[in-house]
């Protein structure tokens, strides 16, 4: 898959963290048009290295706002709480079209719960197409 650097939320971002809520490394600024695309984009989230942490799980939210500080962000749940047994190396966690109502700025929020993660990386991006041939 080809990624555009300007559309990357996380590029093998480390998930080695205590339980808590963490933002993606990058925020995407789509300009004043918000969710107006000639072709709607897909949100693609994939594990890099497998997550490790007894009792740990992760959920993912998409935040969107007209303010780059995300002071009044709309939160959209993307991935329900998922245990480490499903967070294996290269596991595709989601590949979905962006929902309508996107504002200028977008970022992901990774919610680690239950216990700390001691290993794991994640890659997430907006992409024009997703793999479907396997």
Secondary structure, 3 states (H helix, E strand, C coil): CCCCHHHEEEEEEECCCCCEEEECCCCEECCCCCCCCCCCCEEEEEECCCCECCCCEEEEEEEEECCCCCCCCEEEEEEEEEEHHHCCCCCEEEEEECCCCCCCEEEEEEEEECCCCCECEEEEEEECCCCCCC
